[in-house]
């Protein structure tokens, strides 16, 4: 009889041990899946902001070329009172020239060097800002935007 109780106790302990192992394995799989999800999400954002940054740099070059063209025609591309800070129709021409898609807002113009001093480039959920530092060197910043609220 004592042998039978001992055998039941061993079987019960083994069953609990197996259940604990299965629970720990499931927890480990969930933790690994969450970590992989976060890593892949982060890599996707990093890749996207790098692409937006490349396009923004191409936009800056196209803006410089359009500024030279406008100067030759006796005009200027910087129109601070317009919605995007540029003369009408120039945003589309600049985006076409840069082979970029997005939206440009020109904030400031360096009239001495006839080039953009500050602008923002929006592409999908990515935002790239450009500004010239006090010593004239370019400063680029890239952001990923999460929409938290929307009011209509």
N, C-alpha and C positions, 0 to 999 in steps of 0.2 A: 504494500500500500504506500509506503514511504517512497518507493521507487516511482510509482505512478505520479505522485505529487511533484516529485523532483523533475520528472519528464515534462509535466504540464508547465511548470515554472520556466524551464529552459525554452520550451516552445513559445510561451508568451513573451519572454525576453527577446528571443530571436525575431519575433513578429514586430515588436516595438522598435527594435534596432533597424530592421528593414524599412519600416515606415519613416523613421528619422532620416535614414539615408536618402530615401526617395524625396522627402520634403527638402532636404538640403540640396539635392541635385536640381530640383525644380527652382528653388530660390537662386541657385548659381546660374542657371540658364536664363532666368529673368534678368538678373543683374548684368550678365554679359550682353544680352539683347539690348538693354537700355543704354549701356555704355557704347555699344556699336552704333546705335541710332544717333546718339549725341555726336559721336565722332564723324559719322557720315554727314549729318546736318551741318556741322562746323566746316567740314571740307567743302561741301556744296556752296556755303556762303563765301568761303575764302576764294573759291574758284570764280564765283559770279562777280565778286567785287574786283578781282583782278581784271576780268574782262571789261567791266565798266570803266575801270581806271585806264585801260589801254584805249578804249574808245574816247574817253575824256581827253587824253593826251593828243589823240588825232584831231579832236574838235578844236583844241587850242591851236594846233598848227593850221587848221583850216581857217580859224578866226584871223590869224595873222595874215594869211594869204588874202582873205576877203578884205581886210583892213587896207592892205596895199592897193587892191583893186579900187576900193572906194576912195582912197586918197587920190589915185590917178584920175578918177572921175570928178574930183573936186568936192566930194562929200565925206561923210563920216558914218561909220557903222554904229557907233554908240549913241543911243537915244535913251537917256535916263528916264524919260517920262513914259516910255512904252512899257507894255506888260512884261516883256522879256529883256528889256534894256537894249534892244537892237532895232535898227531900221526895219521897216516892214518887209517881210519875205526873206530876210537874210538868214534866219534860223534854219529854214528848210534847205537853203543853198549850202549852208555850212555843214549840216547833217549829211546831205548828199555827197559833198566833197570829202567828208571824213568817213564815209561809208558806215555811219553810226545811226542808231535809232534811239530816240529818247527826247528829252526836253532840255533846253539850255536857258539859263537865266544869267544874264551878264550884270554883275553888280557894280563894277568899277573898271575904268579904262585908264591906261597909262598913256597919256597924250605925248609925252616926251619920246617914248619908244614905239608908239603906235601899236600897242598890243594889250590884250586883256590883263587887268591887274587882279581881278577877282571874278569868278563865275562858279555856278553850280550846274552840274550835269545830272539829270535824273534818268535812270534806265530801270524799268520794272520796279523792283523793290530796293534797288541800289542807288545810293546818293554819293556823288563824288564832288568834293569842293576843291577849288584851286584858288590860291592867293599868292601874291608876291610878298616875300618878307621885306623888312626894312632895307636889307642889303641887296634886294633884287632877286634873290634866289627863289625858285618855285617851291611852294609848300602844298602837297597833295594830301587829302584825307578821304578815306572811303568808309561808307557806312551801309549797314543793312537795316531796312525799315520794317518794323512790324506794326501793322495797323491794329490798334487796340480799340478805338472807338470811331464811329462814323455817324455824323449827324446830317440829317437831310431837312 
